[in-house]
Amino acid sequence: MDPRADARLDALQQRLGYRFAQQRLLQRALTHRSFGADHNERLEFLGDAVLSAAVSAMLFERFADSAEGDLTRVRAHLVREDSLHRVALALGLPEVLRLSEGEARGGGAMRPSILADALEAVIGAVFVDGGFEPAQALVRRLFGDVIATTEADSWSKDAKTELQEWLQARKLPVPSYTIVATRGQAHAQTFHVECAVAALGVVERGEGRSRRAAEQEAARRLLATLKASDRPGGPLRS
């Protein structure tokens, strides 16, 4: 291997606080499927489950009196793509990812979905290399500060979930989400999404650095419109 690549992997392991006995596992965890057949998707699958279990245990300890629904919502907030993307950036994963030339030129090393998947793959690789205990310890290092400062106001349902439940409670169909525009370079795109409830003839738009973020913003705006319309005198109540 290139000595510079060795040095980057060594620095990453220092940041992780874990030294791999099987270095090939770390290399595989950092390999996107565009690079070759020995890619990280299986490790990502495993890491997703390990991450969920470890975060669940931390929340169980931190919030001893909280209901299952509250714990589920805050866990979903912590392990969503945007959160994993931020952790991956802090670890410096973009500089150690192995991508095809085309994917690299297209800004793949900064793409939130690729970085989130790689982080889960690294967690999965630690599990395979050393077992659950070091994998759990890694998750605690990566997410411990965030969980320690998480409060009840972080537990609110995300806008898409709240919108869907609002509609279902009124026996209305679920909304549709459509990407209407994508602007910017591949590594710094802005997505524009339209959220619509055809049965009510209402549409709102949102934008964000990922499709998910744009959908959430569009849902938030549509929900606000619907709630305003549902008040006495509003069009849904007339």
N, C-alpha and C positions, 0 to 999 in steps of 0.2 A: 504494500500500500504506500501511497505518497506520504512522505514524512509529515507534510503539512496537514494532510488529512488525519494522520495519527495524532498530531498535536491538538487538532480541533476536537477529536473524540475524547482525548484525555481531559481537555478543559471542560467538555460537556459533562463527563462523569464527575468531575469535581463540583460542578454546579448542581448536579443531581444528588450528590452526597452518597453515591453508590458506585462501586467498582465492579464491572462485569467479569465473571470468571470465563464466560464464553463471549468474546468480543464480536463474534459473527452475529449474535442475537441483536446487539446494539446496531450493527450495520444494517441488518435486515429491517429493524424497526424504523430506520431512517430512509428506507428505500421505497420510493413511490412506484406504483405498478408500471408507469411509463418507462422506468429505467431498466427493468428486466423481470424475469420470471420469479426470482427470489425476493418478492416484495413484502410489504408489511401488513397486508389486509387481514391475514389470520391473527397476527399479533394484535392488531387493532380491535378485532372482535373480542379477543380475550381481555385486553386492557379495558375495554368499555365495561365489562362485567366486574373486573377487579376495582376499577375506579368507583363504580356505583356502590359496591359493597363497602369499600373503605370510607367513602363520604357518608353513607348511611350510618355506619358505626359512630363516626364523629358527631353527626347530628343527634343521634340517639343519646350520646353522652352530654352534649352541650345543652339540649333542650329536653330535659327529663319529663316535663309536664305537658309537652306539646302533643297534639293529636296527629294521627297518621297522615291525614290529608295535608296538614301544615308542613310536616317533614317531607312529604313527597314533593310539594311545590318548591320548597327551598332547595331540595336536592336537584330538581330539574333546572332551577336557576343557576346552580353552581356548575353543573356539568354540561350546559348547553354549549354550542359551537363558539359563540362569542367569548365566553369565559375561558374555554380551553385555548382559543386563539391567543388571548392575552398572556396566559401562562407560557405558551409555547414561544412567544416573542421574548418574554423575559428570560427564558432559558437559552435563547440564541439558536433555536432549532433551524431557522432559515439558512444559516451558514453551514449546516452539516447535512442537510437533506440531499439525497441522491435522486436526481430527476433526469429525464431525457433532455437533450439539448433543446428540443422544441418547447417542452414544458417549462424549462428554465427561462428561455427567451420570452415566453408569454407571462412571466411573473409568477410562476407556480410556487416559488419558495415563499411568497408572501400571501398566498391565497388562504383565507381562513379555514376552509374545509380541509385542505391538505395538511395544514399545521395542526389542526385539532385532531385529525386522524393519526398523525405522526406522534403526537403526545400520548394518545391512548395506546399506540403501538409500543412506545417506550415503556409505559407502565406494564403492559403485557409481557414485554421482554424481561423486565426485572422479576416478574412473577415466575416466568419459566426458568430464569437463571438462578434465582435464590429462594423462591417460594413466596407465600402470602405475606409473611412478616416484613421483609424488606420492601415489598411492593406497597404495603399499607403505610410503612414508615415514610416512603417517598411521597405518597399522597398527602400525608399529614404535613410534610415539609412544604409542599406546593400549595396546599389549600388551608392550612391551619390558621394563618392570620386572617384570611377572609372569613372563615367560619367563626372565629373568635369575636369578630366585630359585626357579625350578621345580627340584625334585629328584626322585630316583627314586621316592620314596614317593607322588608325585602320579601315577605311571604305572600304578597298579593298575587293573585292569578295574573298570568300574562294576558295581554289584550286579546289575542286570538281565542284563548280558552274562555275568557269572560264574555266575548261577543257570541261565541257559539252557544254557551249556556243561556245567555239572554234570549237568543232566538229560539232555542229549543223549549224554554219555559213558556213561550208564546206560540208554540207549535208552528214555528216558521222554519223554512229550509235553511241549511247552513250556507254561509257566504262562499263566494268564489273568489279566487285570487289569480290575477293575471299580470305577468310582467309586460309593461307597456313600453319601456325603454331601458337601455343599459348604456351608460355613458362613462367615458374615461378609459385609461389603459387597463389591461387585464389585471395588474397587481393593485390597482387603486380604482376599481369600478364603483359607480353609484347606480343602484338599482331603483327603478321607479315601478311601483306595483299598484294595481287597481283592485280594490276590494268592493264587491257588489253583492247586494241582496236583491235579486231580480224581482221577487214577489212584492217587494216594497218600492221598487224603482229608485233605490238609493245607491249611490256610488261615492267612494272617497279614495284619494290617492295618498301614498306614503313613499318615502325614499329612505335609503340606508346604504351602508357599505357592504351589506350582504342581502341576499334575497329574504332571509328570515327577518332581518331588522326592518326591511322595507314593508314586509307583510305585517309586522307588529305595529308599525306606525300607521299604516292604512287602517288596520283593525281598530286601533285606538281612536282614530278620527271618526270612523263610521259609528263606533259604539257611542261616542259623545253626541253625534248627530241623532242617533236613534233615541237616546235617553232624553235629549231635549225635546224631541218630537212626541215622546210618550207622556209628557207632562200634560195636565189639564189645559185644553185649548190648543195643544199641538196637533199636527196633521194626523198622527196615528190614533189620536183620541177623539177626533171630531166625527 
